[in-house]
Amino acid sequence: MSTHEVTNQAPAYVGGDFLADDVALSEAVARWAGPAATEELAPLGRLAGSAEAQEHGRLADAHRPLLHTNDARGNRVDEVEFHPSWHWLMTQAVGAGLTAEPWLAAAGSGAHVRRAAGFVLWSRVEAGHGCPVSMTYAAGSALRHDRTLGERWLPALASRSYDFGIRPVTGKSGAVAGMGMSEKQGGSDVRANTTQAVASPGGPLPGETYRLTGHKWFCSAPMSDAFLVLAQAPGGLTCFVVPRALDDGSRNAFALQRLKDKLGNHSNASSEVELDGTWGSRLGDEGRGVRTIIDMVGATRLDCVLGSTATMRDAVSRALHHARHRSAFGALLVDQPLMRNVLADLALEAEAATVLGLRLARAVDDGESDLARLGVALGKFWVCKRTSPVVAEALECLGGNGYVEENGLARLYREAPLNSIWEGSGNVNALDVMRAVSREPASLEALTKELHEVRGRSADLDAYVDFAVAQARSLDPLSASAAFGARSVVERLAL
């Protein structure tokens, strides 16, 4: 139209190099994984920032999965149809080694750091498909403790080939894993689960076979090849590997009831599942289900930190991009003192989350289990909770433009609360920190040692650390007063 021309609008947010443009991430990779990891990640960083990848991320989010319970002839199929962009994103993620590959690498190799950095880079494209990527990575942690099931599943879960479809894993070039823990009545209280498991020797699966009957209230990525599921066996709560396809090619009983209509994470299907005589292979001993699956939970909690870091970083980058191109009151926004203050504060928070996430990944690489035990719980609580206010502030930097869907921040805003809920909400993680401090005091000692590496550089910081650690040591985690104030204690430790 001839009535006006468009001026003073930021250009499209595409074409960046997400690794080269992120100094904190680049330096952390170089420090904890070495130059070879940086070189390997460089193509992924360029692809993540490309117009092609960004468009696939938009399309995957815009076109939600479709549930097909039955085929045209009435046969039960229990399948979910995804948009082609979902499959493109999964192909790139699996091909970049973001699934279970690090669990096959040598200890101390930096494989978990390289993978963590790649997960941050690629999660900036679109967060929903990061769920099955994360669960596949985490499943490797639990499966490596069982020789029979590990030999069967780990090579496929660590493969760089994305092979979609419900078929026996023995005939696939790669596999994806999920998990089934939450039930209607329990949520995070998995010991309240009612799904029953009855031993049925000689079933169509390797190992000790059982048949499961019950339900799962939140089962994401239901087209995954296998799920780690908790159920009540005669000996107590037990973990099972439940495949979608049995060895003879038939389908396991895995009835998808409906897909959740979620606030965000639209590309990813989250389902309700009914199990009716469903076959599963026992993973670990009866009654040790929580202990067996805790490794997987720890790995997915780490990915919650990394995924939230990616959301923060992308929100801050979009705010910076806008501020560098938008003028107001006679100057670019980025040159306005108060806006610079806001942007610097946001950037500092995103960089701190980046360094924390990759340091925790290095702890996994080096087998620093005590540091990882407490550090992951602290990071899960703090970083994931801080993501929502960070994204909201970044959105505000764009004014009304930030509130418009096309500019991308609205999607990040809807996504921001998720990782603070997944794998335990804030209260669950705060109480877990208290439990670790009480029952595993070596974890607090490991954290204290880590913090003391910068001792002497700031008297204020030294005093703050001493107070936070002393407070954590002095509390009785079983008392009501300690539980009431758990968040304050955990926040101080996290900071």
PyMOL commands that set and color helices and strands:
alter all, ss='L'
color gray80, all
select helices_A, chain A and resi 23-32+35-48+51-62+84-95+101-104+111-123+130-143+147-158+169-171+190-192+289-325+333-335+337-365+369-397+399-403+405-407+409-415+418-421+426-439+441-454+459-474+480-484+486-494
alter helices_A, ss='H'
color red, helices_A
select strands_A, chain A and resi 66-70+76-81+177-180+196-199+209-220+226-233+236-243+255-259+270-283+327-328+331-332
alter strands_A, ss='S'
color yellow, strands_A
deselect
rebuild
show_as cartoon
